[in-house]
């Protein structure tokens, strides 16, 4: 008998092997797809943090009330689901906290994404020309 084709045993073995191999391949792929929104959230959070930092950096050190030391949250971020906070504090030239103005202010912007991950951006402004 020179008939070409597969026997029933060969087909059953193929189905069993596929049933074992396919889940091994599909599970990591599905997990990767499920977490694929995270890079977009990270990019959005960092964009918001840098946007707020640039807005704060344009102010004059000693004349701008926007750079008064304290903790701020308003106005709210322009993208729903995200929150931000920025802290302005006096620091020394070694970035240690200072209770008085010695010519340096540190700005820390913290953005929280919808999954409650936080992202920080820091900068220091000086009162020197």
N, C-alpha and C positions, 0 to 999 in steps of 0.2 A: 504494500500500500504506500504509494508515493503521494499522499495527500498533504498539502501544506496547510498549516494552521496551528492553533494552540489546543492543548488538551484541557479538559476540565480541571485537572489537578494544577496545571500551570497557571490558569486564571485565578484559582482560589489562592494559590501561594502569592501571586501578585497583589490581590486584594488585601490579604493579611499584611504583607510588607508595607503597602501603601498606608494601611490603617495605623501602623506603628511609626512610620517615617513622617507622614504629613503633620501630625500634631507637634512633633519635635521642631519642625520648621515653622509652623504657623504661630505657635505660642510666643516666641520671642518677637516675631514680626508684629503681632497684634499689640504686644506690650510697648514696642517702639512707637507704633502709631498712636496709642493712647497718650503717651507723654510728649508727642510732637508739638503741642501748643506751648510748652514751657519756653523754648527759645524765643518765641514771639513775645511772651510776657516779660522775659528778661530784657529784651531789646526795648520794649515800651517803657519799662520801669527805669532803665538807664537813660533813655531819652528824656523822661520827665525830670529825673534828678539833674541831668546836665542842663536842661532848660531852666530850671529854677536857679541853679548855681550861676549860670550866665546872667540871669536877671539881677541877682544879688551883687555880682562882681562889678557891675557897671556903676554902682553908687560910690560917692566920695566917702572916704574912711570916717572923717570926723563930722561931716555936716549932714549925713543922711540918716534920718530916723529909722530907715529900713535895716540899718546895720547896728541898731541898739542891741546889746547882749540880751538874750532871752530865748524862749522856745516858741515857735510859731507853727501854725497849721493852715492858716487862711491866707489867700483864697484856696479853695479846693482845686485839685488837679483837673485839667480839662477832659480827662478820660475816665469814664465811669468804672468803678471797681478798684481803683487805685487810690491810695492815700499817701500823703507826704507830710513830713515834718522837717523843719530846719532849726538848728540850734546855733546861735551865735554867742561866742564866749571870748573873753580875754585870755590870751596865752603869752608865755614868754618866748624869747628867741629859740628856746629848745623845745617848744610846743607843750610845755608843762602848764597846767591851769594857773591862772593868775587872778587875784581878786581885784586888781587895779589895771588901769590902762597903761601899758608900757610900750605901746606902738604896734601891737599885733592883735588881730582878731581872727579866730578860727571859725569857719562856716562849715557845718556838717549837714548835708541834706540826706534824709532817709526816705526812701520810697518803698511802700509795701504793695505787692501785687495781689490779685484776687485769691491766690493760694496761700497767702500770708507769708511769703518769702520776702525778706528785706534786702535792700541794696543801698549802699552808702557811697557818697561822694564827699570828699573833703577839700578844703582850700583855705589858705591863709591870706589875709589882706594886711597891708602895712600902712603906717602913717608916714612913711618916709618917701621922699621924691624919687 
